[in-house]
């Protein structure tokens, strides 16, 4: 339902601060007209209806007369403005890992407007935005703010400027502006069917100096719980529970899980998509969570953990774990041990 869409309250807070500090415009009348309670800004994890947020963006652009108002808002963003998603992002092992988390936890920022996914080739990885409901799309300024926020997050995690290698945007050709090319540092195709931002594979796979596995695990746990608290449906939770039970058998595939939940594969896929996720995403996150738990417990060998998490052999498990976390299981254990010693 359209009324169920929500946005993290940090977004209108950031928008209001930009109006006040950069344009000398009192945001209070605009917040009142959009029917947004400013007191919600002070509550961690609070949310506002998407329709009200869209109205606030419209009012702000009108008040400033600035078609690039979204760029200005995005320029002030810091990772903590994304609540728990920001902390997971900063603790990620690689840019690929961080973008996977963005895909997984994008609903923390905006609940059901679109989904993000990664498309890979030999030389590049594309972040692709797919709108699940064409009747519900963000304001253009809001999208612009998202583009700027994404590139700022990439710069912050890499600790250097990161630029895309090519970009396709839904921005209409008549709204094209040199600011887009300057932001992404590459040619931009306007009027595309969907937003696609291509990054070089070398950037995506570079190990990051700020990786903190312990912080990452804790942030992921909080993010998962936060999303669960938002969910009106529980299909994803039931799928996750079924996967946990079936992984050791090696038969935790979508067809079998759907059968156990008395659904067809297509129905399960459609229901998970409606909740902003997919079977593959749930399977990966479940395997990773279990693998980390088993590694921490120290009661199983890596070969046993591979079996318990549904892999055919230890080498496949090790490759998957490195893709999830940016390090091998052995390095993860070493880092965890070093962190534990440092705190004692």
C-alpha atoms as one frame of an Amber mdcrd trajectory, in Angstrom:
protein
   0.000   0.000   0.000   1.235   3.498  -0.798   0.603   4.764   2.718   2.974
   2.171   4.133   6.084   3.729   2.537   8.307   5.555   5.019  11.576   7.487
   5.095  14.149   7.714   7.857  13.517  10.895   9.860  17.190  11.854   9.511
  16.409  12.862   5.916  13.962  15.717   6.703  16.310  16.778   9.518  19.167
  17.108   7.028  16.922  18.902   4.550  15.764  21.361   7.220  19.334  22.079
   8.304  20.349  22.767   4.689  17.456  25.228   4.253  18.447  27.065   7.400
  22.230  27.092   7.062  22.733  27.372   3.286  19.705  29.371   2.168  18.765
  31.330   5.306  15.238  29.905   5.025  13.303  28.985   8.153  12.263  25.343
   7.595   9.517  25.421  10.230   6.676  26.648   7.950   7.616  24.079   5.311
   7.669  21.260   7.857   4.252  22.347   9.108   2.849  22.497   5.579   4.209
  19.005   4.894   2.755  17.856   8.242   6.109  16.589   9.526   6.777  16.716
  13.267  10.248  18.175  13.868  10.357  16.444  17.263  10.758  13.133  15.413
  14.252  14.243  14.363  15.495  13.597  17.895  14.307   9.993  18.039  16.872
   7.470  16.699  15.375   5.356  13.946  12.181   7.419  13.715  10.399   7.496
  10.366   8.069   9.765   8.399   5.561   8.841   5.658   7.048   8.904   2.188
   4.220  11.080   0.849   5.006  13.785   3.426   8.701  13.604   2.650   8.005
  14.004  -1.070   5.921  17.072  -0.303   8.732  18.565   1.802  11.201  18.128
  -1.060   8.771  19.902  -3.412   8.277  22.778  -0.995  12.021  23.139  -0.405
  12.824  23.327  -4.115  10.091  25.941  -4.567  11.325  27.978  -1.610  14.957
  27.974  -2.731  14.362  28.215  -6.472  17.368  25.896  -6.798  16.924  22.982
  -9.205  20.072  21.442  -7.723  18.868  21.715  -4.142  19.278  17.948  -3.744
  23.003  18.256  -4.483  23.328  20.743  -1.653  21.488  18.498   0.803  23.558
  15.474  -0.179  26.805  17.397   0.281  26.125  17.672   4.029  25.486  13.994
   4.585  27.729  11.974   6.888  27.524   8.172   7.348  25.742   8.446  10.703
  22.829  10.141   8.931  22.006   6.691   7.555  21.518   5.383  11.105  22.761
   1.807  11.534  23.341   1.431   7.777  26.058   4.088   8.037  27.971   2.151
  10.687  27.769  -1.086   8.698  28.996   0.795   5.649  32.059   2.255   7.383
  33.091  -1.095   8.897  32.858  -3.028   5.606  35.868  -4.899   4.253  35.591
  -3.789   0.609  33.543  -1.360  -1.442  31.772  -4.383  -2.930  30.891  -5.532
   0.584  29.634  -2.036   1.455  27.455  -1.819  -1.651  26.015  -5.255  -0.909
  25.046  -3.902   2.508  23.478  -0.870   0.879  21.408  -3.221  -1.291  20.438
  -5.282   1.754  19.631  -2.394   4.085  18.413   0.358   1.735  14.980   0.074
   3.365  16.522   1.588   6.487  16.593   4.854   4.537  13.413   4.432   2.486
  11.240   1.425   3.001   9.606   0.222  -0.202  10.236   2.633  -3.036  12.877
   0.680  -4.887  15.355  -2.121  -4.585  19.076  -1.957  -5.270  21.074  -4.756
  -6.805  24.569  -5.350  -8.132  25.187  -6.437 -11.730  28.669  -7.754 -12.460
  30.934  -8.137 -15.477  34.615  -8.994 -15.743  35.699  -5.358 -15.527  32.915
  -3.532 -13.683  30.185  -3.797 -11.069  27.022  -1.739 -11.521  24.745  -0.517
  -8.740  21.261  -0.697 -10.236  18.090   0.856  -8.837  14.859  -0.911  -9.717
  11.503   0.673  -8.890   9.001  -1.930  -7.762   6.056   0.464  -7.926   6.116
   2.919 -10.814   3.355   4.904  -9.111   5.722   5.716  -6.229   8.935   7.458
  -7.252  11.095   9.947  -5.361  11.232  13.645  -6.056  14.028  14.548  -8.499
  15.842  16.567  -5.825  15.641  13.568  -3.493  17.255  11.377  -6.147  19.977
  13.973  -6.666  20.640  13.973  -2.945  20.935  10.199  -3.090  23.513  10.348
  -5.890  25.657  12.804  -3.942  25.250  10.804  -0.745  26.375   7.612  -2.489
  29.555   9.176  -3.865  30.345  10.787  -0.510  29.942   7.428   1.198  32.275
   5.832  -1.352  34.891   8.539  -0.777  34.617   8.154   2.986  35.081   4.398
   3.001  37.919   4.397   0.454  39.581   7.440   2.069  40.154   8.916  -1.374
  37.999  10.225  -4.218  36.082   7.452  -5.966  34.662   7.958  -9.408  32.362
   5.858 -11.545  33.473   4.610 -14.957  30.072   5.227 -16.554  26.600   6.264
 -15.420  23.046   5.939 -16.761  20.368   8.061 -15.078  16.605   8.440 -15.364
  17.118  12.216 -15.292  15.303  13.590 -18.377  17.635  14.969 -21.077  16.075
  18.421 -20.692  17.161  18.410 -17.035  20.757  17.423 -17.827  23.328  19.514
 -15.983  27.163  19.485 -15.904  26.899  18.930 -12.139  26.111  15.263 -12.752
  29.246  14.644 -14.778  31.324  16.521 -12.205  29.843  14.438  -9.388  30.486
  11.048 -10.986  33.680  12.043 -12.798  32.635  10.280 -15.997  30.220  10.585
 -18.938  26.542  10.415 -17.991  23.723   9.078 -20.165  20.433  10.839 -19.405
  16.904   9.603 -20.005  17.795   5.986 -19.242  15.182   3.412 -18.267  16.814
   2.991 -14.858  19.687   4.290 -12.761  22.963   2.385 -13.220  26.279   3.466
 -11.750  29.295   1.448 -12.896  32.385   1.101 -10.704  35.703  -0.493 -11.652
  36.246  -3.967 -10.254  39.645  -2.913  -8.896  37.964  -0.265  -6.724  35.303
  -2.731  -5.642  37.764  -5.400  -4.503  40.383  -3.229  -2.778  40.733  -4.132
   0.910  39.736  -1.206   3.116  41.834   0.006   6.059  38.777   0.782   8.175
  37.350  -2.741   8.151  36.192  -3.755  11.647  34.613  -7.231  11.648  33.352
  -6.996  15.228  31.627  -3.647  14.595  30.312  -4.959  11.296  28.682  -7.988
  12.876  27.054  -5.912  15.604  25.797  -3.317  13.101  24.377  -6.004  10.824
  22.522  -7.533  13.757  21.002  -4.173  14.716  20.111  -3.425  11.080  18.429
  -6.808  10.647  16.396  -6.283  13.803  15.451  -2.767  12.738  14.194  -4.025
   9.384  12.300  -6.857  11.055  10.581  -4.310  13.280   9.465  -2.458  10.127
   8.114  -5.487   8.319   4.367  -5.909   8.105   4.837  -9.331   6.524   6.917
 -12.218   7.830   7.649 -14.264   4.721  11.356 -13.361   4.802  11.619 -14.395
   8.462   9.931 -17.730   7.734  12.249 -18.315   4.774  15.273 -17.558   6.955
  14.073 -19.980   9.615  13.515 -22.704   7.017  16.952 -22.139   5.490  18.629
 -22.539   8.900  16.944 -25.912   9.324  17.779 -27.141   5.816  21.345 -25.900
   5.242  23.144 -28.979   6.652  21.184 -31.189   4.258  22.552 -29.257   1.283
  19.046 -28.770  -0.107  18.223 -25.221   0.978  17.287 -24.149  -2.549  14.395
 -21.853  -3.387  12.222 -24.588  -4.869  12.515 -26.800  -1.781  12.033 -23.953
   0.687   8.950 -22.763  -1.214   7.520 -26.278  -1.085   8.035 -26.487   2.679
   6.236 -23.138   3.037   3.363 -24.413   0.833   4.031 -21.928  -1.954   5.144
 -22.148  -5.536   8.612 -20.844  -6.368   7.094 -17.933  -8.293   4.769 -16.985
  -5.423   7.615 -17.035  -2.916   9.754 -14.905  -5.212   6.940 -12.380  -5.632
   6.276 -12.177  -1.874   9.944 -11.691  -1.036  10.225  -8.993  -3.692   7.258
  -7.211  -2.100   9.228  -7.193   1.167  12.261  -5.673  -0.545  14.448  -8.766
  -0.554  15.144 -11.984  -2.452  15.803 -15.630  -1.707  19.477 -15.271  -2.702
  19.948 -12.305  -0.390  18.369 -14.141   2.552  20.391 -17.281   1.836  23.664
 -15.340   1.738  22.964 -13.329   4.886  21.844 -16.457   6.770  24.917 -18.407
   5.731  27.182 -15.539   6.700  25.574 -15.031  10.106  25.810 -18.739  10.891
  29.397 -18.951   9.653  30.478 -16.059  11.868  28.671 -17.588  14.841  30.367
 -20.958  14.305  33.788 -19.350  13.817  33.401 -17.368  17.028  32.270 -20.392
  18.982  35.435 -22.226  18.018  33.817 -25.656  18.375  33.823 -26.565  14.667
  36.535 -26.872  12.049  36.215 -24.832   8.860  35.323 -28.019   6.975  32.496
 -28.672   9.443  31.305 -25.068   9.160  31.251 -25.417   5.373  28.972 -28.455
   5.766  26.728 -26.770   8.350  26.244 -23.737   6.109  25.358 -25.833   3.059
  28.577 -25.725   1.010  29.872 -28.755  -0.842  33.458 -28.211   0.279  35.685
 -25.926   2.330  37.141 -24.046  -0.656  33.672 -22.926  -1.823  32.884 -21.820
   1.720  36.153 -19.847   1.942  35.466 -18.051  -1.359  31.940 -17.146  -0.287
  33.120 -15.912   3.117  35.719 -13.657   1.499  33.048 -12.247  -0.806  30.842
 -11.495   2.207  33.451  -9.973   4.483  36.518  -9.137   2.403  38.713 -11.611
   4.329  39.152 -15.369   4.495  37.741 -17.314   7.472  41.278 -17.734   8.795
  42.019 -14.012   8.610  38.651 -13.264  10.220  39.556 -15.464  13.171  42.995
 -13.862  13.392  41.522 -10.344  13.360  38.909 -11.299  15.968  41.619 -12.822
  18.186  43.795  -9.702  17.837  40.838  -7.455  18.692  40.027  -9.560  21.759
  43.645  -9.425  22.972  43.760  -5.647  22.516  40.701  -5.155  24.703  41.926
  -7.380  27.531
